[in-house]
């Protein structure tokens, strides 16, 4: 059974949403998003996908700097 823990929102109304990923996936995320921007980048992608906002997803992807 899945143990889901809900924490109350912080003063700014935000809550924590954790993801498990491989080290390579995390590295790629940081490389793509840029220094200190991975969480914001992931949040933008997740919210756009949840809203089925394909145009916004395209904007976000096209704004990234390709890495090797």
C-alpha positions in Angstrom: 0.0 0.0 0.0 1.2 3.5 -0.9 1.9 5.7 2.1 1.0 9.3 1.1 2.0 12.0 3.5 0.4 15.4 3.0 2.1 18.3 4.6 0.4 21.6 5.1 1.3 24.3 2.6 4.1 26.7 3.5 3.3 30.4 4.0 3.6 31.0 0.3 0.9 28.3 -0.4 3.4 25.9 -2.0 3.7 22.2 -1.1 6.4 19.6 -1.9 6.1 17.1 -4.7 8.9 14.7 -4.9 10.1 12.6 -7.9 12.3 9.6 -8.0 14.7 9.5 -11.0 18.0 8.1 -12.0 21.2 10.0 -11.5 21.5 10.4 -15.3 18.0 11.8 -15.5 18.7 14.3 -12.7 21.9 15.3 -14.4 20.2 15.8 -17.7 17.4 17.9 -16.1 20.0 20.2 -14.4 22.0 20.5 -17.7 18.9 21.4 -19.6 17.4 23.8 -17.1 20.6 25.6 -16.3 22.2 26.4 -12.9 19.7 26.5 -10.0 16.7 26.3 -12.3 15.8 22.6 -12.4 12.9 22.7 -9.9 11.3 25.6 -11.7 11.8 24.0 -15.1 10.3 20.7 -13.9 7.4 22.4 -12.3 6.6 24.4 -15.5 6.8 21.2 -17.6 4.6 19.2 -15.1 1.9 21.9 -14.8 1.8 22.4 -18.6 1.4 18.7 -19.1 -1.3 18.4 -16.4 -3.2 21.2 -18.1 -2.6 19.6 -21.5 -1.2 22.9 -22.7 0.8 21.6 -25.7 1.6 25.2 -26.8 3.2 26.0 -23.5 5.1 22.7 -23.5 6.4 23.6 -26.9 7.5 27.1 -25.7 9.3 25.6 -22.7 11.1 22.9 -24.8 12.1 25.4 -27.5 13.5 27.8 -24.8 15.9 25.2 -23.5 19.5 25.1 -24.5 20.3 21.7 -26.0 23.1 19.8 -24.4 25.2 16.9 -25.7 
